[in-house]
């Protein structure tokens, strides 16, 4: 990979060109600091709703089908995603279509019309998306766990999509008011990754400097952690599901590197302790996985699994026993395997333009720095076994564990 070139437009928008040798693919991605973490209770789900409305039509491209036809006609792929701290929109295409992709993304982000008829129709789509997650614990339980942990905070919709009733009350006026309050040049990042060079900076400048210079002031977040230890939800199920977890580290904390290795050993892959204990050794579950995540202010760790209903208590007991005993039983061999796992999968991902665009864009938007994957990997190499043991001792304590249980 060649050296990353950063740039800044006159209106304050930041960006980066990320050349990757040997790729035919180019990913153009726009990152916006709009996410569910910045919503108050009356705005729940609006960040996600905005993402859905971005492709609904502009003056130049007045209908979503026109946009879809144009993208498909290039053989390109596109998507958007809303998180707690940001939203991103991308198109992956080929070098010769790079300028087209920049122009299209600028059009939908700067010139979308947000037609009321489409907004009302999209409510149905989002409501069905919410119900899909509610009915599928494998997909939705992690969101419920985050909401259980932080849901009492006055700022922050920790359930990204919001609830059905939240979506029903959204109006065009309320949605645009929320967008206009948070959509500003100071918190937008533009990235081109793959078969690219610095000539694309001029295209970004032509398309995005039209946006007026604006600095966004974000609401102050005061995270309130749930005091209860357990939430039991009863539903019509043929399988029980549980999540066990607790507080961890924000992405500002340098211990995040050691924590990821610890998380990998616990439930991060098919050779992890809980995968072996719950699935391979006791045949209690099909899936066992980590759902850990970090934000600027706070982070959490969590493990999730689905098991037969009459073995639910047994599986949770086995998981808790393994978790609480980790600080005294971690080995050098486990640390070495976790490092090799993280290094290996990361190096493979570096061959994808979508991964590199996301890696660079997220850090530039949230941390205001250009980070390299190579520097990140060096941080993992420096972690010691004692680092893991100290973190396990701090986090994995009986009185700090919280869990959410789905049962019939």
C-alpha positions, -999 to +999 in steps of 0.1 A: +000+000+000+013+035-009+014+064+015-020+078+025-026+113+014-048+135+036-065+167+025-089+194+037-114+214+017-119+251+022-152+245+041-135+222+066-144+188+052-115+164+057-105+135+035-079+109+025-067+091-006-057+055+002-039+039-027-037+001-027-016-016-053-029-045-073-066-038-069-092-032-096-117-020-070-122+016-058-144+024-028-156+060-024-170+065+011-185+095+029-185+095+067-208+118+087-208+122+124-245+115+128-254+085+149-278+072+175-255+083+204-264+119+197-301+115+198-323+125+227-354+104+236-376+123+212-352+117+183-348+080+187-341+062+154-337+094+133-300+088+124-310+055+110-340+069+093-319+096+076-296+069+062-327+051+046-339+084+031-306+093+014-313+073-017-349+084-022-343+110-048-327+144-058-335+170-084-311+153-108-321+118-099-358+121-087-365+085-077-347+057-059-351+034-089-332+058-111-304+058-086-304+020-083-305+016-122-275+039-125-255+021-099-263-013-113-256-001-148-220+004-137-217-030-121-210-012-089-221-020-053-234+004-027-246+005+008-249+027+039-247+020+076-257+038+108-239+032+140-239+048+174-212+073+165-214+078+127-232+070+095-213+062+063-223+059+026-202+041+000-200+030-036-174+004-047-167+005-084-137+006-108-111+033-114-128+047-145-160+052-126-144+069-095-154+105-104-190+093-112-192+077-077-180+109-060-206+129-079-234+105-071-226+104-034-224+142-033-257+145-050-276+122-026-260+137+005-262+174-004-293+175-027-317+148-014-354+160-014-367+138+014-402+136-002-429+131+024-446+104+004-414+083+004-408+091+041-442+076+050-436+046+028-401+040+044-416+039+078-430+005+069-396-007+058-379+004+090-407-010+112-403-044+095-365-041+100-370-035+137-394-065+140-369-087+122-343-080+148-369-084+176-379-118+162-343-130+156-322-130+188-291-140+169-293-106+152-310-085+178-299-095+213-267-076+212-287-044+206-310-052+235-279-058+257-265-023+248-299-008+255-300-026+289-266-013+299-270+023+288-307+029+281-313+052+311-289+078+297-307+109+288-288+114+256-282+085+233-305+061+216-286+029+222-310+009+200-299+023+166-332+017+148-354+030+176-387+014+185-417+010+163-436+038+181-406+061+176-407+055+139-444+061+136-441+096+150-413+108+127-423+137+103-404+153+075-400+184+096-386+166+126-362+145+105-349+175+086-345+195+118-324+167+133-303+165+101-297+202+099-286+203+135-259+177+130-249+178+093-220+201+090-187+204+071-167+202+103-177+166+108-177+150+074-149+128+060-143+118+024-122+087+015-112+071-018-095+037-014-081+011-039-069+018-074-068+056-068-044+086-068-044+122-056-062+135-087-095+126-071-090+154-045-100+179-072-132+159-078-140+159-041-133+196-040-156+203-069-185+183-055-183+189-018-170+224-014-205+236-023-215+227+012-215+258+035-188+259+062-204+249+095-192+238+128-214+214+148-217+215+186-227+180+198-248+174+230-228+164+261-231+127+268-234+115+304-235+077+303-256+061+330-250+024+336-279+002+345-277-009+382-297-041+378-277-073+372-302-092+351-330-086+326-352-116+318-375-113+287-401-140+281-412-147+245-425-175+224-393-194+217-381-229+210-345-219+220-332-198+249-307-170+244-284-152+268-258-125+268-234-120+297-211-090+298-202-058+315-182-025+313-150-024+293-128+003+277-135+031+253-116+034+221-096+061+236-081+037+262-048+021+251-058-011+269-082-017+240-055-037+222-050-061+251-087-063+256-094-074+220-069-102+224-086-112+257-120-110+240-107-133+212-095-159+236-129-158+254-154-159+226-138-144+194-134-174+172-140-211+168-110-220+190-121-197+218-127-209+253-165-205+253-169-219+218-151-250+230-168-253+264-204-246+253-205-260+218-177-286+213-174-300+248-210-299+260-230-297+227-253-271+241-253-245+213-248-239+176-234-204+180-213-187+207-199-153+199-185-120+212-205-088+209-180-065+225-179-029+213-162+004+222-174+041+219-156+073+227-169+076+263-174+040+273-171+004+261-186-030+270-177-066+267-203-093+260-207-130+249-239-143+234-253-178+227-285-196+220-292-230+236-320-255+242-344-241+268-339-268+294-301-263+293-301-225+295-291-223+332-263-249+326-249-230+297-249-197+316-232-213+346-205-228+324-199-194+307-197-176+340-174-201+355-150-198+325-152-160+326-145-157+363-116-180+361-098-165+332-074-142+351-058-171+368-057-195+339-046-175+308-016-190+290+012-177+268+001-201+241-034-186+241-019-151+238+003-161+209-027-177+190-049-147+196-022-124+183-017-145+152-054-146+146-059-108+148-028-101+127-038-127+101-074-117+096-064-080+095-038-085+069-063-104+047-088-075+051-062-050+039-067-064+004-102-050+004-109-014-006-140-014+016-120-023+047-093+003+041-118+030+034-136+022+067-104+019+087-091+053+076-124+072+075-136+062+109-104+072+126-102+105+107-138+114+116-139+103+152-103+107+163-091+134+138-060+114+128-047+093+099-039+059+114-022+031+096-031-006+099+006-014+104+008+009+134-023-008+149-008-043+144+024-032+162+002-024+193-011-059+194+024-074+191+034-054+222+007-069+245+020-092+273+004-121+292+005-099+323-015-072+304-043-098+297-043-110+333-046-075+348-076-067+325-093-100+331-089-095+368-104-060+365-133-068+342-143-103+350-156-100+386-188-116+398-204-083+411-197-066+377-214-092+355-247-083+339-268-105+317-299-105+296-319-137+292-345-146+266-367-175+276-403-187+272 
